[in-house]
Amino acid sequence: SSFSIYMAHGGTNFGHWSGANDDPYRPDITSYDYSAPISETGDHNTGNDGQDLFAAIQSAILGTSSNAPRYRDLPPNRIKTYGQVALPEAVSLFDSLGSLASCQHAVQPGTSLPSMEALGQSYGLILYRYAGQRAFEVSAVTFQNETLHDRVQVFVDDVEVATAYRPMCPMTVNLPR
């Protein structure tokens, strides 16, 4: 007999490495244990039935061979609390663009904004800015789930005026004048 394990050890998506399933759209926020026998903390994971997944798989493997090696289990990880962590300093996103921006790409009037794939960016954020000579004359922007693949934050004069998420689409954002 045989069996396969999709994931032996769970983990965490740090930063912008999380993903999502499609149709229906279901984002993976951070953890991706997917019922791995070893949790993202390194402990034995528990299944939906409350049973120890690691022990169940170990038992299945040992049951198929009389000479399978037996390994000593590691002690559980000590969990600590750090209490309140003060973060007294802050910096504006827009004041930091010179340090954060990895490229700039001009878009001609009347053309669509490039996607992350078109810009060769596989993760992270893209900032689209209007830098025209005339005043920005659009009073509302509508986002569709076919074109909004995750989330958009809308800023006017460096102030956030709306956030739209794909499951909320179609969504129209009225822009302040």
C-alpha positions, 0 to 999 in steps of 0.5 A: 500500500502507499499514500502521499503527503501534500505538505509535511510541514506547515508554514506562514506566508510573510509579507506579500507571499500569500496567495488566493484560490480562484472561483470563488475567490478565497485569499490565504491570509498567512498560514498554510498548514493545509492539515500538514502533520507538523504545524507551522510552529513545529508541533504535531498538528491536529486534524478536524477530528481532533486527532494527532495527524503526525502520530496517525501518519507515523503509525501508518508508516510503522504499520507497513514495515517491521524494521522501520526506524523509530525516532525520538519525538522532540519536546513541544515548542515553548510558547512565549508572549512578548507583551506590548511592543511600542512602535513610536516612529512612523513614516508616510508611504508617500514620503518614502517612495524614493526608497521603496520604488523599484521602477517607474513606467509611464503610461500614455493617455488612453491606454490601460494601466499595466498589470503586475505581470506586464511589469514583471512583478510577481508580488508586492505593490504597484502605485499608479499615479496621475502626473498630468498637467491638467487637473484630474477630472474623473469624479468616480472610479469603478472596479470590476472583479475581472480586473481587480485581482486582490485589493486596491487602495485609492488615495487623493492628494496622499490621503486614502479615500477608499479601499476596494476588495475583489469580493466587493466588486463591482464597486464604485469609489467617488473621488473628492473634488 
